[in-house]
Every structure is written in C-alpha cells, then in structure tokens.
Amino acid sequence: MIRAFALALQLLTRLPVPSSSRPPRPEELGLSVLFFPVVGLIIGALLAGLHTALWLVDPGVLAALVLAAWVLLTGGLHLDGLADTADAWIGGQGNRDRTLAIMKDSRSGPIAIVAIVLVLLAKFAALQALLAGDARVILLLAPVLGRTVIVLLLITTPYVRPDGLGAPYASYLPRLSCGLLVLLIAAATVAVLEWQGGALLAALGVGFVGWRHGLLARLGGATGDTLGAACELAETIALLTPVLLAE
C-alpha cells in the first residue's frame, strides 16, 4: 500500500518522492489509483495552507499565487492532457484514428493554447471571488474531486490504448474499492457543504455524463490525456459552482 501511495504521488505531483530501483508491478500501478483522491487532498491541504499563510494579501494577488502553486505542484500534468485533448478533438474532425494520432503529438496548436488560457482564466476568476472570504474548504475539495473524476472514469469507461502508459492503471485497479471511495467522497462533500455540496455534485455529474458520452462516441473510451482534461474541467466546475451559487 505504501508503494502504491508513493507511485500515485510520484505520478500526479512534483513533490519529492523516494524512488525505488525496482520497477513497479502492474498490480501496484492499478492499486495506486485508489490513492489519487488522497493525492488531491494533499494538494488541497497545501493550497489551503497557502491561503491561511497569506490571509491578508489582496484576493487578486492571492488567487494568482494559489493558481501558480497549483500548477507547479502538479507540473502542469493535467493541463498538458487538456491541451492534447483540445487539439485532437478539433483537429480530428470527428475521425477516431485521426483524433488519437493528434493526441499523441506532443506539439501544441492554437486550440490547445486557447483551452489552457480559458481554463486558467476561469480558475483565476473563481479563486479571486472565493479568496475574498474563507475558501479553505473549496481549496481542499477541488483537487480531490478532480482526481475522483479520474477514478470514476477509469472504473466506468474502457481505456482505448492497450499499450499506453495508463493501461496498467486501468486494467489492474481495484474496481469495487474505487467505487466505494467515490461514494464516500460524494457523501463527504454533501456532509461538508450541505445543499451546496449537492448542487456541486449535480454539476459535476452533468459534466461527467457529457464528457463520458463524448469520449465513447468519438474514441470508444478514454485515454490518459482525456483523463487529465477531465480533472482540469472538474476542478474548474468545483471552483465556479460555489461562486455562481453565491450570486
């Protein structure tokens, strides 16, 4: 279990993690999926700590600092997935093979840049509004919910690249435990945020169903890039929903 947690931390963050000389087994990679939301909680705790430490800083400046820390902690991993997915979705013109081929290209086109800018702009605007008050609960939850969506996609959606880096994660994850974890996190969200938590889960649910339907229709399943894109979009929804509910 410790190795699985270390693998999840190593994959999803740029935090220093002791490496092992032994390559991870596929079963260990699959088990690490169970710790994705835990890694999200660690990221959220660091962001909430930054919010606490810089409580008196102007909300706009603090929003920029929190967003920068967020990107640095993850190494832009999911933003890269969002960029590749956006490029492929538009450039693929509805063709599955072309979409998958573009997704493997490491170069970023104009659509990728636009997608990243729009997501970061939405996150910044939401953070600026939230950080005018006490946003620690949302900062804790947003990274958790983003990675929970990855888990939910992995247990409900085929992984379409059998030779891809994400294949062992999808093939060897503990499905029942992951499903129970998703339900636990959903229940905790409602317990902490009450009716706003229910509204947030509803918004995430609509986004998840739409995203999954699009993936199945275009690709027949998910890829590593689309999982990263899902995380970014889920985090954005998690930040925007409380702001919209407060209006």
GUVEXLO-637311 format. One record per residue: residue number from 0; x, y, z of N, C-alpha, C in turn. Coordinates in Angstrom, 1 decimal. Example, Ala and Ser with C-alpha at 12.3 -4.5 7.8 and 13.67 -1.06 7.14 Angstrom:
// residues 2
{node 0,{13.2,-5.7,7.8},{12.3,-4.5,7.8},{13.2,-3.3,7.8}}
{node 1,{12.8,-2.2,7.1},{13.7,-1.1,7.1},{12.9,0.0,7.9}}
This chain:
// residues 247
{node 0,{0.8,-1.2,0.0},{0.0,0.0,0.0},{0.9,1.3,0.0}}
{node 1,{2.0,1.2,0.7},{2.8,2.4,0.8},{3.4,2.7,-0.6}}
{node 2,{3.8,1.6,-1.3},{4.4,1.7,-2.6},{3.4,2.3,-3.5}}
{node 3,{2.1,1.8,-3.4},{1.1,2.3,-4.3},{0.8,3.8,-4.1}}
{node 4,{0.8,4.2,-2.8},{0.7,5.6,-2.5},{1.8,6.5,-3.1}}
{node 5,{3.0,6.0,-2.9},{4.2,6.7,-3.4},{4.1,6.8,-5.0}}
{node 6,{3.6,5.8,-5.6},{3.5,5.8,-7.1},{2.5,6.8,-7.5}}
{node 7,{1.4,6.9,-6.8},{0.3,7.9,-7.1},{0.9,9.3,-6.9}}
{node 8,{1.6,9.5,-5.8},{2.2,10.8,-5.5},{3.2,11.2,-6.6}}
{node 9,{4.0,10.2,-7.0},{5.0,10.4,-8.0},{4.4,10.8,-9.3}}
{node 10,{3.3,10.1,-9.7},{2.7,10.4,-11.0},{2.0,11.7,-11.0}}
{node 11,{1.3,12.1,-10.0},{0.3,13.2,-10.0},{0.9,14.5,-9.5}}
{node 12,{2.1,14.5,-8.9},{2.7,15.7,-8.3},{4.2,15.8,-8.7}}
{node 13,{4.7,17.0,-8.3},{6.2,17.1,-8.5},{6.8,17.2,-7.1}}
{node 14,{6.1,16.7,-6.1},{6.6,16.6,-4.7},{7.7,15.6,-4.7}}
{node 15,{8.8,15.8,-3.9},{9.9,14.8,-3.8},{9.4,13.5,-3.2}}
{node 16,{9.6,12.4,-4.0},{9.2,11.1,-3.5},{10.4,10.2,-3.7}}
{node 17,{10.8,9.5,-2.6},{11.9,8.5,-2.8},{11.5,7.5,-3.8}}
{node 18,{12.5,7.2,-4.7},{12.2,6.3,-5.8},{12.9,4.9,-5.5}}
{node 19,{12.3,3.9,-6.1},{12.8,2.6,-5.8},{13.5,2.1,-7.1}}
{node 20,{14.5,1.3,-6.9},{15.2,0.7,-8.0},{14.4,-0.4,-8.7}}
{node 21,{13.4,-0.9,-8.0},{12.6,-1.9,-8.6},{11.4,-1.3,-9.4}}
{node 22,{11.3,-1.7,-10.7},{10.2,-1.1,-11.5},{8.8,-1.6,-10.8}}
{node 23,{7.8,-0.7,-10.9},{6.5,-1.0,-10.3},{5.8,-2.2,-11.1}}
{node 24,{5.2,-3.0,-10.3},{4.4,-4.1,-11.0},{3.1,-3.5,-11.4}}
{node 25,{2.5,-4.0,-12.5},{1.2,-3.5,-13.0},{0.1,-3.5,-11.8}}
{node 26,{0.2,-4.5,-11.0},{-0.8,-4.5,-9.9},{-0.6,-3.3,-8.9}}
{node 27,{0.6,-2.9,-8.7},{0.9,-1.8,-7.9},{0.4,-0.5,-8.5}}
{node 28,{0.6,-0.4,-9.8},{0.1,0.8,-10.5},{-1.4,0.9,-10.5}}
{node 29,{-2.1,-0.3,-10.6},{-3.5,-0.3,-10.5},{-4.0,0.1,-9.1}}
{node 30,{-3.3,-0.4,-8.1},{-3.7,-0.1,-6.7},{-3.5,1.4,-6.4}}
{node 31,{-2.5,2.0,-7.1},{-2.2,3.4,-6.8},{-3.4,4.3,-7.2}}
{node 32,{-4.3,3.8,-8.1},{-5.5,4.6,-8.5},{-6.3,5.0,-7.2}}
{node 33,{-6.3,4.0,-6.3},{-7.1,4.2,-5.1},{-6.6,5.4,-4.3}}
{node 34,{-5.4,5.8,-4.5},{-4.8,6.9,-3.8},{-4.8,8.3,-4.5}}
{node 35,{-5.4,8.3,-5.7},{-5.5,9.5,-6.5},{-6.2,10.6,-5.7}}
{node 36,{-7.4,10.4,-5.1},{-8.0,11.4,-4.4},{-7.2,11.8,-3.1}}
{node 37,{-6.5,10.9,-2.5},{-5.6,11.2,-1.4},{-4.6,12.2,-1.8}}
{node 38,{-4.0,12.0,-3.0},{-3.0,13.0,-3.5},{-3.7,14.3,-3.7}}
{node 39,{-4.9,14.3,-4.2},{-5.7,15.5,-4.4},{-5.9,16.2,-3.0}}
{node 40,{-6.1,15.5,-2.0},{-6.2,16.1,-0.6},{-4.9,16.7,-0.2}}
{node 41,{-3.8,16.1,-0.5},{-2.5,16.7,-0.1},{-2.3,18.0,-0.9}}
{node 42,{-2.6,18.0,-2.1},{-2.5,19.2,-2.9},{-3.4,20.3,-2.3}}
{node 43,{-4.7,19.9,-2.0},{-5.6,20.9,-1.5},{-5.2,21.4,-0.1}}
{node 44,{-4.6,20.5,0.7},{-4.1,21.0,2.0},{-3.0,22.0,1.9}}
{node 45,{-2.1,21.8,0.9},{-1.0,22.8,0.7},{-1.6,24.1,0.2}}
{node 46,{-2.6,24.1,-0.7},{-3.2,25.3,-1.2},{-3.9,26.0,-0.1}}
{node 47,{-4.7,25.2,0.7},{-5.4,25.8,1.9},{-4.4,26.4,2.9}}
{node 48,{-3.2,25.8,3.0},{-2.2,26.3,3.9},{-1.7,27.6,3.4}}
{node 49,{-1.5,27.7,2.1},{-1.0,29.0,1.4},{-2.0,30.1,1.7}}
{node 50,{-3.3,29.7,1.5},{-4.4,30.7,1.7},{-4.3,31.2,3.2}}
{node 51,{-4.1,30.3,4.1},{-4.1,30.7,5.5},{-2.9,31.6,5.8}}
{node 52,{-1.7,31.2,5.2},{-0.5,32.0,5.5},{-0.6,33.4,4.9}}
{node 53,{-1.3,33.5,3.8},{-1.3,34.8,3.1},{-2.7,35.5,3.2}}
{node 54,{-3.4,35.2,4.3},{-4.8,35.6,4.5},{-5.0,37.1,4.2}}
{node 55,{-4.1,38.0,4.5},{-4.3,39.4,4.4},{-3.9,40.0,3.0}}
{node 56,{-3.4,39.1,2.1},{-3.0,39.6,0.8},{-4.2,39.8,0.0}}
{node 57,{-4.1,40.8,-0.9},{-5.2,41.1,-1.9},{-5.7,39.9,-2.6}}
{node 58,{-7.0,39.7,-2.7},{-7.6,38.4,-3.2},{-7.1,38.2,-4.7}}
{node 59,{-6.9,39.2,-5.5},{-6.4,39.0,-6.8},{-5.0,38.5,-6.8}}
{node 60,{-4.1,39.1,-6.0},{-2.7,38.6,-5.9},{-2.7,37.2,-5.3}}
{node 61,{-3.5,36.9,-4.3},{-3.5,35.6,-3.7},{-4.0,34.6,-4.7}}
{node 62,{-5.0,34.9,-5.5},{-5.5,34.0,-6.5},{-4.4,33.6,-7.5}}
{node 63,{-3.7,34.6,-7.9},{-2.6,34.3,-8.8},{-1.5,33.4,-8.2}}
{node 64,{-1.2,33.6,-6.9},{-0.2,32.8,-6.2},{-0.7,31.4,-6.0}}
{node 65,{-2.0,31.3,-5.6},{-2.6,29.9,-5.4},{-2.6,29.2,-6.7}}
{node 66,{-3.0,29.8,-7.8},{-3.1,29.2,-9.1},{-1.7,28.7,-9.6}}
{node 67,{-0.7,29.6,-9.3},{0.7,29.3,-9.7},{1.2,28.1,-8.9}}
{node 68,{0.9,28.1,-7.6},{1.3,26.9,-6.8},{0.6,25.6,-7.2}}
{node 69,{-0.7,25.8,-7.6},{-1.4,24.6,-8.0},{-0.8,24.0,-9.3}}
{node 70,{-0.5,24.8,-10.2},{0.2,24.3,-11.5},{1.5,23.7,-11.2}}
{node 71,{2.3,24.4,-10.4},{3.7,23.9,-10.1},{3.6,22.6,-9.3}}
{node 72,{2.7,22.4,-8.4},{2.6,21.2,-7.6},{2.3,20.0,-8.5}}
{node 73,{1.5,20.2,-9.6},{1.2,19.1,-10.5},{2.1,19.0,-11.7}}
{node 74,{3.0,20.0,-11.8},{3.8,20.0,-13.0},{3.1,20.3,-14.3}}
{node 75,{1.8,20.8,-14.2},{1.0,21.0,-15.4},{0.6,19.7,-16.1}}
{node 76,{0.6,18.6,-15.4},{0.3,17.3,-16.0},{-1.0,17.3,-16.6}}
{node 77,{-2.1,17.7,-15.9},{-3.4,17.6,-16.4},{-3.7,18.7,-17.4}}
{node 78,{-3.0,19.9,-17.3},{-3.1,20.9,-18.3},{-2.6,20.4,-19.7}}
{node 79,{-1.5,19.6,-19.6},{-1.0,19.0,-20.8},{-2.0,18.1,-21.5}}
{node 80,{-2.7,17.3,-20.6},{-3.7,16.4,-21.1},{-4.9,17.2,-21.8}}
{node 81,{-5.2,18.3,-21.1},{-6.3,19.2,-21.7},{-5.9,19.8,-23.0}}
{node 82,{-4.6,20.2,-23.1},{-4.1,20.8,-24.4},{-4.2,19.7,-25.5}}
{node 83,{-3.7,18.5,-25.2},{-3.6,17.5,-26.3},{-5.0,17.1,-26.7}}
{node 84,{-5.9,17.0,-25.7},{-7.3,16.6,-26.0},{-8.0,17.7,-26.8}}
{node 85,{-7.8,19.0,-26.5},{-8.5,20.0,-27.3},{-8.0,20.0,-28.7}}
{node 86,{-6.6,19.9,-28.9},{-6.1,19.9,-30.2},{-6.7,18.7,-31.0}}
{node 87,{-6.7,17.5,-30.4},{-7.1,16.3,-31.1},{-8.6,16.4,-31.4}}
{node 88,{-9.4,16.9,-30.5},{-10.9,17.0,-30.6},{-11.2,17.8,-31.8}}
{node 89,{-10.6,19.0,-32.0},{-10.9,19.8,-33.1},{-10.2,19.4,-34.4}}
{node 90,{-8.9,19.0,-34.3},{-8.2,18.6,-35.5},{-8.6,17.3,-36.0}}
{node 91,{-9.2,16.4,-35.1},{-9.6,15.1,-35.5},{-10.8,15.1,-36.4}}
{node 92,{-11.6,16.2,-36.4},{-12.8,16.3,-37.3},{-13.7,15.1,-37.2}}
{node 93,{-13.9,14.6,-36.0},{-14.8,13.5,-35.9},{-14.3,12.1,-36.2}}
{node 94,{-13.1,12.0,-36.7},{-12.5,10.7,-37.0},{-11.7,10.2,-35.8}}
{node 95,{-12.0,8.9,-35.4},{-11.4,8.3,-34.2},{-9.8,8.2,-34.4}}
{node 96,{-9.4,7.6,-35.5},{-8.0,7.3,-35.7},{-7.2,8.6,-35.8}}
{node 97,{-7.7,9.6,-36.5},{-7.0,10.9,-36.6},{-7.0,11.6,-35.2}}
{node 98,{-8.1,11.5,-34.5},{-8.1,12.1,-33.1},{-7.0,11.5,-32.2}}
{node 99,{-6.9,10.2,-32.2},{-5.9,9.5,-31.4},{-4.5,9.8,-31.8}}
{node 100,{-4.3,10.0,-33.1},{-3.0,10.3,-33.7},{-2.5,11.7,-33.3}}
{node 101,{-3.4,12.6,-33.4},{-3.1,14.0,-33.0},{-2.8,14.1,-31.5}}
{node 102,{-3.6,13.3,-30.7},{-3.4,13.3,-29.3},{-2.0,12.8,-28.8}}
{node 103,{-1.4,12.0,-29.6},{0.0,11.5,-29.3},{1.0,12.5,-29.7}}
{node 104,{0.7,13.5,-30.5},{1.7,14.5,-30.9},{1.9,15.5,-29.8}}
{node 105,{3.2,15.7,-29.4},{3.5,16.5,-28.2},{3.4,18.0,-28.5}}
{node 106,{3.3,18.3,-29.8},{3.3,19.8,-30.1},{1.9,20.3,-29.8}}
{node 107,{1.8,21.6,-29.4},{0.5,22.2,-29.1},{0.2,23.2,-30.1}}
{node 108,{-1.1,23.1,-30.6},{-1.6,24.0,-31.6},{-2.3,25.2,-31.0}}
{node 109,{-2.9,26.1,-31.8},{-3.6,27.2,-31.2},{-4.8,26.8,-30.3}}
{node 110,{-5.5,25.8,-30.7},{-6.7,25.3,-29.9},{-6.2,24.9,-28.5}}
{node 111,{-5.1,24.3,-28.4},{-4.6,23.8,-27.1},{-4.3,25.0,-26.2}}
{node 112,{-3.7,26.1,-26.8},{-3.4,27.3,-26.1},{-4.6,28.0,-25.6}}
{node 113,{-5.6,28.0,-26.5},{-6.9,28.7,-26.1},{-7.6,27.9,-25.0}}
{node 114,{-7.6,26.6,-25.0},{-8.2,25.8,-24.0},{-7.5,26.0,-22.6}}
{node 115,{-6.2,26.0,-22.6},{-5.4,26.2,-21.4},{-5.7,27.6,-20.8}}
{node 116,{-5.7,28.6,-21.7},{-6.0,30.0,-21.2},{-7.4,30.1,-20.6}}
{node 117,{-8.4,29.6,-21.3},{-9.7,29.7,-20.8},{-9.9,29.0,-19.5}}
{node 118,{-9.3,27.8,-19.3},{-9.5,27.1,-18.0},{-8.7,27.8,-16.9}}
{node 119,{-7.5,28.3,-17.2},{-6.8,29.1,-16.2},{-7.5,30.4,-15.8}}
{node 120,{-8.0,31.0,-16.8},{-8.8,32.3,-16.6},{-10.0,32.0,-15.7}}
{node 121,{-10.7,30.9,-16.0},{-11.9,30.6,-15.2},{-11.5,30.3,-13.8}}
{node 122,{-10.4,29.5,-13.6},{-10.0,29.2,-12.3},{-9.5,30.5,-11.5}}
{node 123,{-8.8,31.3,-12.2},{-8.3,32.6,-11.6},{-9.5,33.4,-11.1}}
{node 124,{-10.5,33.6,-12.0},{-11.6,34.4,-11.7},{-12.4,33.9,-10.5}}
{node 125,{-12.6,32.5,-10.5},{-13.3,31.9,-9.4},{-12.5,32.0,-8.1}}
{node 126,{-11.2,31.8,-8.2},{-10.4,31.9,-7.0},{-10.4,33.3,-6.4}}
{node 127,{-10.3,34.3,-7.3},{-10.3,35.7,-6.8},{-11.6,36.0,-6.0}}
{node 128,{-12.7,35.5,-6.5},{-14.0,35.7,-5.8},{-14.0,34.9,-4.5}}
{node 129,{-13.6,33.6,-4.5},{-13.6,32.8,-3.3},{-12.6,33.3,-2.2}}
{node 130,{-11.5,33.7,-2.7},{-10.4,34.1,-1.7},{-10.7,35.4,-1.0}}
{node 131,{-11.8,36.1,-1.4},{-12.2,37.3,-0.7},{-12.7,36.9,0.7}}
{node 132,{-13.1,35.6,0.8},{-13.6,35.1,2.1},{-12.7,33.9,2.5}}
{node 133,{-13.3,33.0,3.2},{-12.6,31.8,3.6},{-12.8,30.7,2.6}}
{node 134,{-11.9,30.4,1.8},{-12.0,29.4,0.7},{-11.3,28.1,1.0}}
{node 135,{-10.9,27.9,2.2},{-10.1,26.7,2.5},{-10.8,25.4,2.2}}
{node 136,{-12.1,25.3,2.5},{-12.8,24.1,2.3},{-12.9,23.7,0.8}}
{node 137,{-13.1,24.8,-0.1},{-13.2,24.5,-1.5},{-11.8,24.2,-2.0}}
{node 138,{-10.8,24.9,-1.5},{-9.4,24.5,-1.9},{-9.0,23.1,-1.6}}
{node 139,{-9.5,22.6,-0.5},{-9.3,21.2,-0.1},{-10.0,20.3,-1.0}}
{node 140,{-11.3,20.6,-1.3},{-12.1,19.7,-2.1},{-11.9,19.6,-3.6}}
{node 141,{-11.6,20.8,-4.2},{-11.5,20.8,-5.6},{-10.4,19.8,-6.2}}
{node 142,{-9.2,19.8,-5.7},{-8.3,18.8,-6.2},{-8.7,17.4,-5.9}}
{node 143,{-9.4,17.1,-4.8},{-9.9,15.8,-4.5},{-10.9,15.4,-5.5}}
{node 144,{-11.9,16.3,-5.8},{-13.0,16.0,-6.7},{-12.4,15.8,-8.2}}
{node 145,{-11.4,16.6,-8.5},{-10.8,16.4,-9.9},{-10.3,15.0,-10.1}}
{node 146,{-9.6,14.5,-9.1},{-8.9,13.2,-9.2},{-9.9,12.1,-8.9}}
{node 147,{-11.0,12.4,-8.2},{-12.1,11.4,-8.1},{-12.8,11.2,-9.4}}
{node 148,{-12.9,12.2,-10.2},{-13.5,12.1,-11.6},{-12.6,11.2,-12.4}}
{node 149,{-11.3,11.3,-12.3},{-10.4,10.3,-13.0},{-10.7,8.9,-12.6}}
{node 150,{-10.8,8.7,-11.3},{-11.1,7.3,-10.8},{-12.4,6.8,-11.3}}
{node 151,{-13.4,7.7,-11.3},{-14.8,7.3,-11.8},{-14.7,6.9,-13.3}}
{node 152,{-14.0,7.7,-14.1},{-13.8,7.4,-15.5},{-13.1,6.1,-15.7}}
{node 153,{-12.1,5.8,-14.9},{-11.3,4.6,-15.1},{-12.2,3.3,-14.8}}
{node 154,{-13.1,3.4,-13.8},{-13.9,2.3,-13.4},{-15.2,2.1,-14.3}}
{node 155,{-15.5,3.1,-15.1},{-16.7,3.1,-15.9},{-16.5,3.1,-17.4}}
{node 156,{-15.3,3.4,-17.8},{-15.0,3.7,-19.2},{-13.9,2.9,-19.7}}
{node 157,{-14.0,2.3,-20.9},{-12.9,1.5,-21.4},{-11.7,2.4,-21.7}}
{node 158,{-10.5,1.8,-21.5},{-9.2,2.5,-21.8},{-8.8,2.1,-23.2}}
{node 159,{-8.7,3.0,-24.1},{-8.6,2.6,-25.6},{-7.1,2.4,-26.1}}
{node 160,{-6.2,2.7,-25.3},{-4.8,2.4,-25.7},{-4.2,1.3,-24.9}}
{node 161,{-4.3,0.0,-25.4},{-3.8,-1.1,-24.6},{-2.3,-1.1,-24.4}}
{node 162,{-1.5,-0.3,-25.2},{-0.1,-0.2,-25.0},{0.3,1.2,-24.4}}
{node 163,{-0.7,1.9,-23.9},{-0.4,3.2,-23.4},{0.1,3.2,-21.9}}
{node 164,{0.6,4.3,-21.5},{1.1,4.4,-20.1},{0.1,4.1,-19.1}}
{node 165,{-1.2,4.5,-19.4},{-2.2,4.4,-18.4},{-2.9,3.0,-18.4}}
{node 166,{-2.5,2.1,-19.3},{-3.1,0.8,-19.5},{-3.1,0.0,-18.2}}
{node 167,{-1.9,-0.1,-17.5},{-1.9,-0.9,-16.3},{-2.8,-0.3,-15.2}}
{node 168,{-2.9,1.0,-15.1},{-3.7,1.6,-14.1},{-5.2,1.2,-14.3}}
{node 169,{-5.6,1.2,-15.6},{-7.0,0.9,-15.9},{-7.3,-0.6,-15.8}}
{node 170,{-6.3,-1.4,-16.1},{-6.5,-2.9,-16.1},{-6.5,-3.5,-14.7}}
{node 171,{-5.7,-2.9,-13.8},{-5.4,-3.6,-12.5},{-6.0,-2.8,-11.3}}
{node 172,{-6.8,-1.8,-11.6},{-7.3,-1.0,-10.4},{-8.3,-1.8,-9.7}}
{node 173,{-8.4,-1.7,-8.3},{-9.4,-2.4,-7.5},{-10.8,-1.7,-7.7}}
{node 174,{-11.6,-2.2,-8.6},{-12.8,-1.5,-9.0},{-13.8,-1.3,-7.9}}
{node 175,{-14.0,-2.4,-7.1},{-15.0,-2.2,-6.0},{-14.6,-1.2,-5.0}}
{node 176,{-13.3,-1.3,-4.6},{-12.8,-0.3,-3.6},{-12.8,1.1,-4.2}}
{node 177,{-12.5,1.3,-5.5},{-12.5,2.6,-6.1},{-14.0,3.1,-6.1}}
{node 178,{-14.9,2.2,-6.4},{-16.3,2.7,-6.5},{-16.8,3.1,-5.1}}
{node 179,{-16.4,2.4,-4.1},{-16.8,2.7,-2.7},{-16.2,4.1,-2.3}}
{node 180,{-14.9,4.3,-2.7},{-14.2,5.5,-2.4},{-14.9,6.7,-3.1}}
{node 181,{-15.4,6.5,-4.3},{-16.1,7.6,-5.0},{-17.4,8.0,-4.2}}
{node 182,{-18.1,7.0,-3.8},{-19.3,7.2,-3.0},{-19.0,7.9,-1.7}}
{node 183,{-17.9,7.5,-1.0},{-17.5,8.1,0.3},{-17.2,9.6,0.1}}
{node 184,{-16.5,9.9,-1.0},{-16.1,11.3,-1.2},{-17.4,12.1,-1.6}}
{node 185,{-18.3,11.5,-2.3},{-19.5,12.2,-2.6},{-20.3,12.5,-1.3}}
{node 186,{-20.4,11.5,-0.5},{-21.1,11.7,0.8},{-20.4,12.8,1.7}}
{node 187,{-19.1,12.8,1.7},{-18.3,13.7,2.5},{-18.5,15.1,1.9}}
{node 188,{-18.6,15.3,0.6},{-18.9,16.6,0.0},{-20.2,17.2,0.4}}
{node 189,{-21.2,16.3,0.4},{-22.5,16.8,0.9},{-22.5,17.1,2.4}}
{node 190,{-21.8,16.3,3.2},{-21.8,16.5,4.6},{-21.1,17.8,5.0}}
{node 191,{-20.1,18.1,4.2},{-19.3,19.4,4.5},{-20.0,20.6,4.0}}
{node 192,{-20.5,20.5,2.7},{-21.1,21.7,2.1},{-22.6,21.8,2.1}}
{node 193,{-23.2,20.7,2.6},{-24.7,20.6,2.7},{-25.3,20.8,1.3}}
{node 194,{-26.3,21.7,1.2},{-27.0,21.7,-0.1},{-26.1,22.2,-1.2}}
{node 195,{-25.1,23.0,-0.9},{-24.2,23.5,-1.9},{-23.4,22.3,-2.4}}
{node 196,{-23.1,21.3,-1.5},{-22.4,20.1,-1.9},{-23.2,19.3,-2.9}}
{node 197,{-24.5,19.2,-2.6},{-25.4,18.5,-3.5},{-25.4,19.2,-4.9}}
{node 198,{-25.5,20.5,-4.9},{-25.5,21.2,-6.2},{-24.2,21.1,-6.9}}
{node 199,{-23.1,21.0,-6.2},{-21.8,20.8,-6.8},{-21.7,19.4,-7.4}}
{node 200,{-22.2,18.4,-6.7},{-22.1,17.1,-7.2},{-23.0,17.0,-8.4}}
{node 201,{-24.2,17.7,-8.4},{-25.0,17.6,-9.6},{-24.4,18.2,-10.8}}
{node 202,{-23.7,19.4,-10.6},{-22.9,20.0,-11.7},{-21.8,19.1,-12.2}}
{node 203,{-21.1,18.5,-11.3},{-20.0,17.5,-11.7},{-20.6,16.3,-12.4}}
{node 204,{-21.8,15.9,-11.9},{-22.4,14.7,-12.6},{-22.8,15.0,-14.0}}
{node 205,{-23.4,16.1,-14.2},{-23.8,16.5,-15.6},{-22.6,16.6,-16.5}}
{node 206,{-21.5,17.2,-16.0},{-20.3,17.3,-16.7},{-19.7,15.9,-17.0}}
{node 207,{-19.7,15.1,-16.0},{-19.1,13.7,-16.2},{-19.9,12.9,-17.2}}
{node 208,{-21.2,13.0,-17.2},{-22.0,12.2,-18.1},{-21.8,12.7,-19.5}}
{node 209,{-21.7,14.0,-19.7},{-21.5,14.6,-21.0},{-20.1,14.3,-21.6}}
{node 210,{-19.1,14.4,-20.7},{-17.7,14.1,-21.1},{-17.6,12.6,-21.5}}
{node 211,{-18.1,11.7,-20.6},{-18.0,10.3,-20.9},{-18.8,9.9,-22.2}}
{node 212,{-19.9,10.5,-22.4},{-20.7,10.3,-23.7},{-19.8,10.7,-24.9}}
{node 213,{-19.2,11.9,-24.8},{-18.4,12.3,-25.9},{-17.2,11.4,-26.2}}
{node 214,{-16.6,10.9,-25.1},{-15.4,10.0,-25.2},{-15.8,8.7,-25.9}}
{node 215,{-17.0,8.2,-25.5},{-17.4,6.9,-26.0},{-17.8,7.1,-27.5}}
{node 216,{-18.5,8.2,-27.8},{-18.9,8.5,-29.2},{-17.8,8.7,-30.1}}
{node 217,{-16.7,9.4,-29.7},{-15.6,9.7,-30.6},{-14.5,8.7,-30.5}}
{node 218,{-14.2,8.2,-29.3},{-13.0,7.3,-29.2},{-13.3,5.9,-28.8}}
{node 219,{-14.5,5.7,-28.3},{-14.8,4.4,-27.8},{-14.4,4.2,-26.3}}
{node 220,{-13.8,5.2,-25.7},{-13.3,5.1,-24.4},{-12.4,6.3,-24.0}}
{node 221,{-11.6,6.1,-23.0},{-10.7,7.2,-22.5},{-9.3,6.9,-22.8}}
{node 222,{-8.5,8.0,-22.8},{-7.0,7.9,-22.9},{-6.5,8.7,-21.7}}
{node 223,{-5.2,8.6,-21.5},{-4.5,9.4,-20.4},{-4.8,10.9,-20.5}}
{node 224,{-4.7,11.4,-21.8},{-4.9,12.8,-22.0},{-6.3,13.2,-21.6}}
{node 225,{-7.3,12.4,-22.0},{-8.7,12.8,-21.7},{-9.0,12.7,-20.2}}
{node 226,{-8.3,11.8,-19.5},{-8.4,11.8,-18.0},{-7.9,13.0,-17.4}}
{node 227,{-6.7,13.5,-17.9},{-6.2,14.8,-17.4},{-7.1,15.9,-17.7}}
{node 228,{-7.7,16.0,-18.9},{-8.6,17.0,-19.3},{-9.8,17.0,-18.3}}
{node 229,{-10.3,15.8,-18.0},{-11.5,15.6,-17.1},{-11.2,16.2,-15.8}}
{node 230,{-9.9,16.0,-15.3},{-9.5,16.5,-14.0},{-9.6,18.0,-14.0}}
{node 231,{-9.0,18.6,-15.0},{-8.9,20.1,-15.1},{-10.4,20.7,-15.2}}
{node 232,{-11.2,20.1,-16.0},{-12.6,20.6,-16.1},{-13.4,20.4,-14.8}}
{node 233,{-13.2,19.3,-14.1},{-13.9,19.0,-12.9},{-13.4,20.0,-11.8}}
{node 234,{-12.1,20.3,-11.7},{-11.6,21.3,-10.8},{-12.2,22.7,-11.1}}
{node 235,{-12.3,23.0,-12.4},{-12.9,24.3,-12.7},{-14.4,24.4,-12.3}}
{node 236,{-15.1,23.3,-12.5},{-16.5,23.3,-12.1},{-16.6,23.4,-10.6}}
{node 237,{-15.7,22.7,-9.9},{-15.7,22.8,-8.4},{-15.5,24.2,-7.9}}
{node 238,{-14.7,25.0,-8.6},{-14.4,26.3,-8.2},{-15.5,27.3,-8.6}}
{node 239,{-16.0,27.1,-9.8},{-17.0,28.0,-10.3},{-18.4,27.9,-9.6}}
{node 240,{-18.8,26.6,-9.3},{-20.1,26.4,-8.8},{-20.4,27.2,-7.5}}
{node 241,{-19.5,27.1,-6.5},{-19.8,27.9,-5.3},{-20.0,29.4,-5.6}}
{node 242,{-19.2,29.9,-6.5},{-19.3,31.3,-6.9},{-20.6,31.7,-7.5}}
{node 243,{-21.1,30.8,-8.4},{-22.3,31.0,-9.1},{-23.5,30.9,-8.1}}
{node 244,{-23.4,29.9,-7.2},{-24.4,29.8,-6.2},{-24.5,30.9,-5.2}}
{node 245,{-23.4,31.7,-5.0},{-23.4,32.8,-4.1},{-24.0,34.0,-4.7}}
{node 246,{-24.2,34.0,-6.0},{-24.7,35.2,-6.7},{-26.2,35.4,-6.4}}
